[in-house]
Amino acid sequence: MDSKEWMKWLSVLFGLAILVVPFFLQAKALTWTLVILGLLVVIIGAWALGVSKNGWYEIILGLIALAVPFFFTGSALTWTEVIVGAIVAIVGYTILTKK
């Protein structure tokens, strides 16, 4: 397994984190937004495993995950999603720049 493939699996894992965390912290305002975003990260990450050598999708979705909590103020998920979104964006950047 090369380093890009490992990073793509990491993207899928963090997509699953974005997907399930709202149910554990019971953040009603963000639940469906993060479920959809988490599904997108998982689907794009899984798709990237077989097809894409491009990390732009992970970067864009990571930045969206990072920004979404600020539109729903007072959520318990704000810092969780900021951290996970930043990690997904960094993973995407790493995939993009690795040779």
N, C-alpha and C positions, 0 to 999 in steps of 0.2 A: 504494500500500500504506500503510494507516494504521499508527500506532504499536502498536496492539493486535495487529494481524496479525503485525507484525514480532516482537513479543514471543512470540507463540504459536509462530512458527517457531524462535525461540531455545529455547523449551521443548522442542520436538521434537529439536533438535540436542543439547541436554544430556541428553535421554533416551537418545539414541544413544550418548553418551559413557558414561553409566551402564551401558549394555548391553555395550559392547565393552571397556572398561578392564579388567575382571577377567581377560580372556583374555590381555591383554598383560602384566599383572603376575603372572599365575598364582597368584591368591589362591583356593585351593581351598575354603576355608571359606565364602567369600562369593559364589562364582561364580554359583550358581543363584539365590540370593536377589537378587543385583543384576541378573541377566538378566531375571527376572520383573519387578522394580521398573522397570528400564529400558524393558521392553516396555510396561508400564502408562503410564509417562510419555510415551512415543512415541505410543501409541494415544490417550490422553486429549488430548495436545497436537494431534494430527492431527484428532481429533474436534472440538476447540475451534476449529479453523480455520474449520470450516463451520457450526457450530451455536452454540456457547456464547459468551457474552460474560462469563463468570464465571471468575475465576482461583482459586477455592477448591480445585479439583482439583490444580492445580499446587502450591499452597501445602502441601496435605496430603502429596502425594507427595514434595515437596522436603524437608519435615520428616522424613518416614520415611527418605528417603535419607540425610539428615544423621544420624539416630539409629542406623541399622542397624549401622554399623561398630563402635560401642561395645559391641554385644552379642557381637561376635566379636573379642576382644582379640588383639593381636599381628598384625593383618593389615597388609599393606603398603598397603592401600587406604584406611586410616582417614582420612587428611587429604585425599586425592583425593575421596572420597565426601562428606566434610563440606563441602568447598568447592563441589562440584557440587550437592549437596543444597541448600546455602544459596542458590546462584544460582537454582536452579529455584524455590525458595520466594519469592525476591525478584521473579523474573519474574512469578510468579502474583499476588503482591501488587500489582505494577505494573499488570498487566492489570485487576485488580479495582478499582483506584483511578483509573485513567485515564478520562477522559470522552470 
